[in-house]
């Protein structure tokens, strides 16, 4: 049963991820990304992260994607977007990834996987456990995250603001 | 019967590489930002899978922070797109070569 759910979610996630890149119209891309976000939330539920599943739907599907669609509609884009090749950049990124992949593969073939440490957490209410972790261990990063959001908000307003013409002195 | 962690790693790698290819080959800036979202989601899947695997909530908290950074990135990125569109009346990435050497 677990494998069935994982297979469904993983298949839809992989398919819609490819569609996001393949569609030429940004609206179709954004909508397939929306489907992907919902399935990622479903995957989170199977991984016992119910709070994150809810946050994924509210923040990603509710806020971020609506912002994307808003900008796509605002700019009234044409869909004459064509692909272009960037072999140099692809080499810079793909080379290290390939080397890393080979090193990891060689390492996993050489040594059997070590027994992983199991840190037991409070089982039960996932949201409560996350809240307790967030406001005790990760309190300082949490405050920094709020600062990041503030700076991003100010930056977005400053960047998107239209220059107000000087009012002539009467 | 639980899913092995390898399956999640493969799924995450597939989604991440799709996003990477999208960033490299698309010429529409909005499509590039959408591909960046794909990559962020791939890392989030990894975080949650390992959080479940190691029975440690730290991974889920880090997904929370990644979400915050994604929201900030989208806000600033879309503001930049609007400013660029206002300046050049296009969002094709090839038209913006002001900072190229």
Interface residues (C-beta under 8 A of the other chain):
Chain A: X1 X2 X3 X6 X10 X13 X14 X17 X18 X20 X21 X26 X29 X30 X33 X36 X37 X40 X43 X44 X47 X48 X49 X51 X52 X55 X56 X59 X60 X63 X64 X67 X68 X71 X72 X74 X75 X77 X81 X82 X83 X84 X85 X86 X89 X90 X93 X116 X117 X118 X119 X120 X121 X129 X130 X133 X134 X137 X138 X141 X145 X148 X149 X151 X152 X153 X155 X156 X157 X158 X159 X160 X162
Chain B: X1 X2 X3 X7 X11 X14 X15 X18 X19 X20 X21 X22 X24 X25 X26 X27 X28 X30 X31 X33 X34 X35 X37 X38 X41 X44 X45 X48 X49 X51 X52 X53 X54 X55 X56 X57 X58 X60 X61 X63 X64 X65 X67 X68 X69 X70 X71 X72 X73 X74 X75 X76 X78 X79 X80 X81 X82 X83 X85 X86 X91 X92 X94
